[in-house]
Amino acid sequence: VSKLRALLAATPGIESFHDFRTRAGRIPHVDFHVVVKAETTAKQVHDLFLDLQTKIRAIVGPSTRVLMHADPLDG
């Protein structure tokens, strides 16, 4: 969990993150919300997700289900 939190905190384009949850089991789950600048495009968010999904699976395992929700930065 600490490695995943450190990954999210160090990822360019993520202003902050919240609602971070993990679940172990036959198919591990990692679920979180990221806050991105309001001008971030859908393609940039999609590319961010794909990059994070690869990095998270490298930490947790290749069958990990990764769910990410993007919120715009207010203000």
Residue pairs with C-beta under 8 A, 6 or more apart in sequence:
1 22
3 59
4 20
4 22
4 30
4 56
4 59
4 60
5 20
7 52
7 55
7 56
7 59
8 14
8 17
8 20
8 32
8 34
8 52
9 17
11 48
11 51
11 52
13 36
13 37
13 40
13 44
13 48
14 34
14 35
14 36
14 48
15 34
15 35
15 36
15 37
15 73
16 34
16 35
17 32
17 33
17 34
17 35
18 32
18 33
18 35
19 31
19 32
19 33
19 69
20 31
20 32
20 33
21 29
21 30
21 31
21 32
22 28
22 29
22 30
22 31
22 60
23 29
23 31
27 63
27 64
27 65
28 60
28 61
28 63
28 64
28 65
29 64
29 65
29 66
29 67
30 56
30 60
30 64
30 65
30 66
30 67
31 66
31 67
31 68
32 67
32 68
32 69
33 68
33 69
33 70
33 71
34 48
34 68
34 69
34 70
34 71
35 70
35 71
35 72
35 73
36 44
36 45
36 48
36 70
36 71
36 72
36 73
37 72
37 73
38 72
38 73
40 70
40 72
45 70
48 68
48 70
49 66
49 68
52 66
52 68
53 66
53 68
56 64
56 66
57 63
57 64
57 66
